[in-house]
């Protein structure tokens, strides 16, 4: 008689081998299809290691296509080879640290400098400069478009002697809005990261499956479904969500395989997915989100007219917070052509 339960997973078994490999912040051992960009980043840093001034670098491209991972991968390789003794690598996420003071506190923490209590921004900067100017420094400002002020970038350019400043942004137009004085001092090399094609997307997902799951648990058709969905979204973070969700669905059904039906069920849950949760938002983002919830479908201009009645923030700040919510997958910004204005009007809705 056939074994009716042979394909069922037992209670102590799991399809996952290393679920952490599906976290957004996980840095894989290999970063395929970004080798050219990694070499470019390394070339900008190599000058520092030779005791010269490094090249500044602006990295642009849509969210979830490997910009941050490529930079962190290069910094990790530096550390593994002991090259961080020659040039101190510093990484700051400006979405979380969006003021000069917060950035300097973060850098002080990375440098092991603890005497920050009751120190103002200028005092902190002098301490940071004293440490960094004894060596060389690679300073990465990720999501740089989220900064409240670009003054800290200017200070880093002026007062840190040997450095390579790497700026990462999803907003390709950000550099065009930067103060002309800063732009002329920064003079960055530029790398624009393009979206992965379908074959590259499929390959990256298969590699991540190999890291995160037990061997041979994913059926090919299930991988294809996830790959096509992620390629359409253009954001690999959606892929990590779908891989985890499909695996969880398969486990709940006690299946020894992640099948087509599990991948399809995971895709149906994409509407519930957001890169950042509401409790992770800063206060200003929460205020903008509340405004959108109360005024669904209004244009960004109309929303700002309401917003500025209770805030002294500029339209630029408001728009930056709105874009953060869009990148987090919480709101949707649609451009509608209007004959009356001859232009595009951005309408905002909860996703």
Kinemage of the C-alpha trace (Angstrom):
@kinemage 1
@onewidth
@group {chain A} dominant
@subgroup {mainchain}
@vectorlist {calphas} color= white
{ca unk a 1} P 0.000 0.000 0.000
{ca unk a 2} L 1.271 3.508 -0.843
{ca unk a 3} L 2.570 5.710 1.971
{ca unk a 4} L -0.033 8.487 2.137
{ca unk a 5} L 2.189 10.713 4.308
{ca unk a 6} L 5.596 10.372 2.597
{ca unk a 7} L 5.554 13.944 1.227
{ca unk a 8} L 4.562 15.516 4.561
{ca unk a 9} L 7.045 17.443 6.697
{ca unk a 10} L 7.412 16.182 10.265
{ca unk a 11} L 7.062 18.585 13.190
{ca unk a 12} L 10.811 18.741 13.852
{ca unk a 13} L 11.794 19.335 10.230
{ca unk a 14} L 12.090 22.669 8.393
{ca unk a 15} L 12.469 23.745 4.782
{ca unk a 16} L 14.706 26.590 5.978
{ca unk a 17} L 18.417 26.081 6.576
{ca unk a 18} L 19.345 29.716 7.322
{ca unk a 19} L 16.326 32.022 7.355
{ca unk a 20} L 18.553 35.023 8.155
{ca unk a 21} L 19.734 34.865 4.537
{ca unk a 22} L 16.327 36.313 3.606
{ca unk a 23} L 16.728 39.438 5.770
{ca unk a 24} L 17.042 42.757 3.910
{ca unk a 25} L 20.318 43.567 5.696
{ca unk a 26} L 21.944 40.197 5.074
{ca unk a 27} L 25.096 40.502 2.968
{ca unk a 28} L 25.706 37.340 0.907
{ca unk a 29} L 29.164 35.875 0.302
{ca unk a 30} L 28.693 36.524 -3.397
{ca unk a 31} L 27.070 39.536 -5.055
{ca unk a 32} L 26.506 38.447 -8.666
{ca unk a 33} L 25.836 40.812 -11.573
{ca unk a 34} L 27.324 43.806 -9.749
{ca unk a 35} L 30.991 42.955 -10.332
{ca unk a 36} L 31.651 45.951 -12.614
{ca unk a 37} L 30.152 48.355 -10.100
{ca unk a 38} L 32.159 46.800 -7.261
{ca unk a 39} L 35.392 47.245 -9.222
{ca unk a 40} L 34.495 50.882 -9.904
{ca unk a 41} L 33.834 51.531 -6.203
{ca unk a 42} L 37.102 49.807 -5.261
{ca unk a 43} L 39.038 51.901 -7.808
{ca unk a 44} L 37.762 55.101 -6.162
{ca unk a 45} L 39.009 53.820 -2.794
{ca unk a 46} L 42.401 52.453 -3.963
{ca unk a 47} L 43.871 55.939 -4.227
{ca unk a 48} L 43.359 56.376 -0.479
{ca unk a 49} L 45.229 53.164 0.244
{ca unk a 50} L 48.186 54.607 -1.677
{ca unk a 51} L 48.165 57.682 0.580
{ca unk a 52} L 46.470 59.917 -1.991
{ca unk a 53} L 43.082 61.631 -2.084
{ca unk a 54} L 40.270 59.252 -2.985
{ca unk a 55} L 37.580 59.992 -5.544
{ca unk a 56} L 34.119 60.976 -4.367
{ca unk a 57} L 31.321 58.843 -5.743
{ca unk a 58} L 27.590 59.297 -6.344
{ca unk a 59} L 25.642 56.054 -6.712
{ca unk a 60} L 22.109 56.287 -8.098
{ca unk a 61} L 19.387 53.847 -9.068
{ca unk a 62} L 15.971 52.558 -8.035
{ca unk a 63} L 15.425 50.912 -4.627
{ca unk a 64} L 16.262 47.249 -4.142
{ca unk a 65} L 18.777 46.765 -6.977
{ca unk a 66} L 21.986 46.252 -5.006
{ca unk a 67} L 23.441 49.752 -4.471
{ca unk a 68} L 23.935 49.443 -0.722
{ca unk a 69} L 24.919 45.787 -0.927
{ca unk a 70} L 27.641 46.541 -3.499
{ca unk a 71} L 29.198 49.226 -1.312
{ca unk a 72} L 28.988 47.138 1.865
{ca unk a 73} L 30.477 44.178 -0.004
{ca unk a 74} L 33.525 46.261 -0.985
{ca unk a 75} L 33.928 47.570 2.585
{ca unk a 76} L 33.690 44.048 3.968
{ca unk a 77} L 36.398 42.842 1.594
{ca unk a 78} L 38.602 45.732 2.721
{ca unk a 79} L 38.145 44.724 6.352
{ca unk a 80} L 38.805 41.052 5.627
{ca unk a 81} L 42.115 42.015 3.985
{ca unk a 82} L 43.071 44.323 6.861
{ca unk a 83} L 42.962 47.397 4.647
{ca unk a 84} L 40.707 49.204 7.130
{ca unk a 85} L 43.933 49.921 9.066
{ca unk a 86} L 44.888 52.322 6.270
{ca unk a 87} L 41.445 53.828 5.603
{ca unk a 88} L 38.650 53.843 8.179
{ca unk a 89} L 35.319 52.690 6.641
{ca unk a 90} L 32.233 54.486 7.963
{ca unk a 91} L 28.648 53.781 6.882
{ca unk a 92} L 25.654 55.934 7.867
{ca unk a 93} L 22.035 55.467 6.796
{ca unk a 94} L 20.620 58.981 6.440
{ca unk a 95} L 17.033 57.766 6.584
{ca unk a 96} L 17.676 56.933 10.235
{ca unk a 97} L 20.264 59.674 10.845
{ca unk a 98} L 18.926 62.661 8.931
{ca unk a 99} L 20.620 65.576 10.723
{ca unk a 100} L 24.311 66.526 11.055
{ca unk a 101} L 24.198 65.874 14.798
{ca unk a 102} L 22.725 62.374 14.399
{ca unk a 103} L 25.272 61.534 11.698
{ca unk a 104} L 28.173 62.650 13.893
{ca unk a 105} L 26.853 60.695 16.872
{ca unk a 106} L 26.683 57.610 14.639
{ca unk a 107} L 30.250 58.171 13.404
{ca unk a 108} L 31.481 58.689 16.976
{ca unk a 109} L 29.914 55.356 17.900
{ca unk a 110} L 31.668 53.619 15.005
{ca unk a 111} L 34.984 55.214 16.014
{ca unk a 112} L 34.536 54.150 19.642
{ca unk a 113} L 34.476 57.778 20.837
{ca unk a 114} L 32.195 57.843 23.902
{ca unk a 115} L 32.446 61.399 25.223
{ca unk a 116} L 29.432 62.741 23.353
{ca unk a 117} L 27.196 63.772 26.253
{ca unk a 118} L 26.127 67.426 26.010
{ca unk a 119} L 28.459 68.057 23.044
{ca unk a 120} L 27.086 70.247 20.285
{ca unk a 121} L 27.427 69.480 16.577
{ca unk a 122} L 30.554 71.596 16.021
{ca unk a 123} L 32.308 70.034 19.010
{ca unk a 124} L 31.477 66.536 17.789
{ca unk a 125} L 32.765 67.354 14.320
{ca unk a 126} L 36.111 68.559 15.695
{ca unk a 127} L 36.538 65.272 17.583
{ca unk a 128} L 35.625 63.246 14.494
{ca unk a 129} L 38.049 65.268 12.334
{ca unk a 130} L 40.860 64.779 14.875
{ca unk a 131} L 40.469 61.004 14.629
{ca unk a 132} L 39.938 60.719 10.877
{ca unk a 133} L 42.743 63.092 9.906
{ca unk a 134} L 45.306 60.760 11.487
{ca unk a 135} L 44.507 58.222 8.752
{ca unk a 136} L 42.253 58.179 5.702
{ca unk a 137} L 38.490 57.657 5.692
{ca unk a 138} L 35.790 56.187 3.479
{ca unk a 139} L 32.530 57.855 4.426
{ca unk a 140} L 29.341 56.325 3.022
{ca unk a 141} L 26.114 58.324 3.333
{ca unk a 142} L 23.286 56.045 2.231
{ca unk a 143} L 19.880 57.496 1.291
{ca unk a 144} L 21.628 60.867 1.262
{ca unk a 145} L 18.524 62.520 -0.216
{ca unk a 146} L 16.842 62.056 3.194
{ca unk a 147} L 19.176 64.566 4.871
{ca unk a 148} L 17.540 67.613 6.435
{ca unk a 149} L 20.636 69.612 5.477
{ca unk a 150} L 23.632 68.924 3.232
{ca unk a 151} L 25.898 71.110 5.405
{ca unk a 152} L 27.542 68.064 6.966
{ca unk a 153} L 28.697 66.890 3.514
{ca unk a 154} L 30.350 70.243 2.908
{ca unk a 155} L 32.103 70.032 6.297
{ca unk a 156} L 33.385 66.543 5.515
{ca unk a 157} L 34.759 67.733 2.170
{ca unk a 158} L 36.431 70.791 3.672
{ca unk a 159} L 37.813 69.468 6.969
{ca unk a 160} L 38.669 65.785 6.401
{ca unk a 161} L 42.009 65.680 4.594
{ca unk a 162} L 42.192 62.278 2.883
{ca unk a 163} L 38.822 60.765 2.190
{ca unk a 164} L 36.521 59.099 -0.260
{ca unk a 165} L 32.903 60.223 0.169
{ca unk a 166} L 30.348 57.803 -1.263
{ca unk a 167} L 26.780 59.080 -1.583
{ca unk a 168} L 23.930 56.652 -2.340
{ca unk a 169} L 20.480 57.786 -3.444
{ca unk a 170} L 17.352 56.430 -5.098
{ca unk a 171} L 16.612 59.933 -6.392
{ca unk a 172} L 18.593 60.542 -9.570
{ca unk a 173} L 17.546 64.224 -9.504
{ca unk a 174} L 18.911 64.849 -5.997
{ca unk a 175} L 22.320 66.082 -7.131
{ca unk a 176} L 20.638 68.668 -9.371
{ca unk a 177} L 19.025 70.306 -6.326
{ca unk a 178} L 22.227 70.434 -4.278
{ca unk a 179} L 23.787 73.825 -3.534
{ca unk a 180} L 26.159 74.845 -6.346
{ca unk a 181} L 28.991 75.490 -3.892
{ca unk a 182} L 28.750 71.949 -2.516
{ca unk a 183} L 28.466 70.429 -5.987
{ca unk a 184} L 31.614 72.208 -7.169
{ca unk a 185} L 33.585 70.930 -4.164
{ca unk a 186} L 32.196 67.398 -4.327
{ca unk a 187} L 32.810 66.743 -8.071
{ca unk a 188} L 31.760 63.077 -7.791
{ca unk a 189} L 32.244 60.175 -10.143
{ca unk a 190} L 28.805 58.701 -10.919
{ca unk a 191} L 27.502 55.136 -11.151
{ca unk a 192} L 23.900 54.527 -12.155
{ca unk a 193} L 22.732 51.042 -11.165
{ca unk a 194} L 20.323 49.535 -13.686
{ca unk a 195} L 17.532 47.083 -12.881
{ca unk a 196} L 18.435 43.389 -13.031
{ca unk a 197} L 17.093 41.620 -16.122
{ca unk a 198} L 14.912 38.518 -15.772
{ca unk a 199} L 17.789 36.025 -16.090
{ca unk a 200} L 19.843 37.921 -13.485
{ca unk a 201} L 16.836 38.129 -11.163
{ca unk a 202} L 16.302 34.384 -11.467
{ca unk a 203} L 19.985 33.666 -10.787
{ca unk a 204} L 20.092 35.931 -7.703
{ca unk a 205} L 16.969 34.289 -6.249
{ca unk a 206} L 18.376 30.808 -6.854
{ca unk a 207} L 21.586 31.745 -5.044
{ca unk a 208} L 19.606 33.146 -2.119
{ca unk a 209} L 17.477 29.977 -2.039
{ca unk a 210} L 20.682 27.948 -1.839
{ca unk a 211} L 21.765 29.990 1.201
{ca unk a 212} L 18.398 30.100 2.978
{ca unk a 213} L 16.740 26.731 2.305
{ca unk a 214} L 17.517 23.049 2.623
{ca unk a 215} L 18.794 21.520 -0.658
{ca unk a 216} L 16.361 20.800 -3.487
{ca unk a 217} L 13.167 21.981 -1.777
{ca unk a 218} L 12.167 24.565 -4.410
{ca unk a 219} L 10.425 23.411 -7.564
{ca unk a 220} L 11.576 25.191 -10.733
{ca unk a 221} L 8.099 26.468 -11.593
{ca unk a 222} L 7.787 28.086 -8.166
{ca unk a 223} L 11.114 29.891 -8.676
{ca unk a 224} L 9.971 31.096 -12.106
{ca unk a 225} L 6.774 32.580 -10.638
{ca unk a 226} L 8.723 34.496 -7.998
{ca unk a 227} L 11.367 35.631 -10.520
{ca unk a 228} L 8.792 37.028 -12.943
{ca unk a 229} L 6.997 38.899 -10.165
{ca unk a 230} L 10.207 40.374 -8.768
{ca unk a 231} L 11.451 41.363 -12.226
{ca unk a 232} L 8.152 43.165 -12.825
{ca unk a 233} L 8.479 45.017 -9.499
{ca unk a 234} L 12.146 45.828 -10.124
{ca unk a 235} L 13.002 45.449 -6.433
{ca unk a 236} L 14.858 42.427 -5.040
{ca unk a 237} L 13.427 43.052 -1.570
{ca unk a 238} L 10.102 41.827 -2.893
{ca unk a 239} L 11.910 38.622 -3.829
{ca unk a 240} L 13.160 38.083 -0.288
{ca unk a 241} L 9.619 38.555 1.007
{ca unk a 242} L 8.198 36.101 -1.528
{ca unk a 243} L 10.848 33.451 -0.843
{ca unk a 244} L 10.212 33.612 2.899
{ca unk a 245} L 6.427 33.725 2.510
{ca unk a 246} L 6.302 30.813 0.050
{ca unk a 247} L 8.522 28.763 2.366
{ca unk a 248} L 6.270 29.517 5.342
{ca unk a 249} L 3.158 28.587 3.365
{ca unk a 250} L 4.738 25.287 2.280
{ca unk a 251} L 5.713 24.489 5.869
{ca unk a 252} L 2.210 25.229 7.164
{ca unk a 253} L 0.930 22.700 4.661
{ca unk a 254} L 3.604 20.221 5.853
{ca unk a 255} L 4.996 20.045 2.321
{ca unk a 256} L 8.539 18.860 1.681
{ca unk a 257} L 8.665 21.039 -1.438
{ca unk a 258} L 7.961 24.705 -2.190
{ca unk a 259} L 5.574 24.283 -5.091
{ca unk a 260} L 3.863 26.465 -7.687
{ca unk a 261} L 0.753 26.793 -5.535
{ca unk a 262} L 2.817 28.059 -2.584
{ca unk a 263} L 4.546 30.687 -4.726
{ca unk a 264} L 1.196 31.831 -6.127
{ca unk a 265} L -0.245 32.133 -2.610
{ca unk a 266} L 2.778 34.208 -1.566
{ca unk a 267} L 2.293 36.545 -4.550
{ca unk a 268} L -1.304 37.158 -3.422
{ca unk a 269} L 0.082 38.519 -0.139
{ca unk a 270} L 2.292 41.120 -1.804
{ca unk a 271} L -0.338 43.805 -1.259
{ca unk a 272} L 0.239 43.409 2.497
{ca unk a 273} L 3.985 43.848 2.128
{ca unk a 274} L 5.899 47.030 2.934
{ca unk a 275} L 9.656 47.496 3.181
{ca unk a 276} L 9.268 49.441 6.415
{ca unk a 277} L 6.565 49.082 9.024
{ca unk a 278} L 4.632 52.064 10.336
{ca unk a 279} L 6.220 51.806 13.783
{ca unk a 280} L 9.663 52.267 12.153
{ca unk a 281} L 8.777 55.645 10.643
{ca unk a 282} L 10.060 58.902 12.108
{ca unk a 283} L 7.599 61.443 13.485
{ca unk a 284} L 7.474 63.560 10.339
{ca unk a 285} L 6.833 60.494 8.159
{ca unk a 286} L 4.028 59.454 10.499
{ca unk a 287} L 2.489 62.930 10.189
{ca unk a 288} L 2.638 62.793 6.389
{ca unk a 289} L 1.190 59.273 6.369
{ca unk a 290} L -1.730 60.373 8.601
{ca unk a 291} L -2.356 63.252 6.196
{ca unk a 292} L -2.441 60.886 3.193
{ca unk a 293} L -4.848 58.545 5.010
{ca unk a 294} L -7.232 61.423 5.646
{ca unk a 295} L -6.971 62.787 2.083
{ca unk a 296} L -6.808 59.774 -0.223
{ca unk a 297} L -6.334 60.605 -3.896
{ca unk a 298} L -5.381 64.263 -3.475
{ca unk a 299} L -2.381 65.587 -5.367
{ca unk a 300} L 0.967 66.089 -3.662
{ca unk a 301} L 0.499 69.858 -4.053
{ca unk a 302} L -2.925 69.738 -2.403
{ca unk a 303} L -1.521 67.615 0.414
{ca unk a 304} L 1.298 70.094 1.012
{ca unk a 305} L -1.168 72.990 1.164
{ca unk a 306} L -2.881 71.163 4.047
{ca unk a 307} L 0.402 70.072 5.609
{ca unk a 308} L 1.982 73.530 5.761
{ca unk a 309} L -0.907 74.900 7.833
{ca unk a 310} L 0.483 72.950 10.798
{ca unk a 311} L 4.145 72.806 9.853
{ca unk a 312} L 6.954 75.164 8.899
{ca unk a 313} L 8.667 72.481 6.793
{ca unk a 314} L 9.472 73.239 3.161
{ca unk a 315} L 7.888 71.478 0.181
{ca unk a 316} L 11.228 69.798 -0.429
{ca unk a 317} L 11.145 68.236 3.061
{ca unk a 318} L 7.513 67.218 2.619
{ca unk a 319} L 8.202 65.656 -0.776
{ca unk a 320} L 11.228 63.795 0.620
{ca unk a 321} L 9.097 62.247 3.369
{ca unk a 322} L 6.432 61.341 0.823
{ca unk a 323} L 9.036 59.614 -1.349
{ca unk a 324} L 10.286 57.701 1.713
{ca unk a 325} L 6.783 56.350 2.246
{ca unk a 326} L 6.567 55.360 -1.408
{ca unk a 327} L 9.927 53.570 -1.292
{ca unk a 328} L 8.785 51.777 1.855
{ca unk a 329} L 5.801 50.425 -0.071
{ca unk a 330} L 3.312 52.198 2.206
{ca unk a 331} L 1.879 54.788 -0.201
{ca unk a 332} L 1.453 54.863 -3.960
{ca unk a 333} L 2.189 57.980 -6.032
{ca unk a 334} L 0.478 58.009 -9.423
{ca unk a 335} L 1.226 60.510 -12.154
{ca unk a 336} L -1.919 61.539 -14.051
{ca unk a 337} L -1.761 63.643 -17.209
{ca unk a 338} L -4.091 66.626 -17.041
{ca unk a 339} L -5.054 68.577 -20.138
{ca unk a 340} L -5.844 71.639 -18.059
{ca unk a 341} L -2.275 72.066 -16.847
{ca unk a 342} L -0.478 70.281 -19.652
{ca unk a 343} L 1.625 68.543 -17.022
{ca unk a 344} L 1.659 65.627 -14.603
{ca unk a 345} L -0.094 65.695 -11.271
{ca unk a 346} L 1.060 63.240 -8.611
{ca unk a 347} L -1.908 61.690 -6.812
{ca unk a 348} L -1.172 59.921 -3.544
{ca unk a 349} L -2.976 56.936 -2.051
{ca unk a 350} L -2.356 54.333 0.625
{ca unk a 351} L -0.985 51.261 -1.106
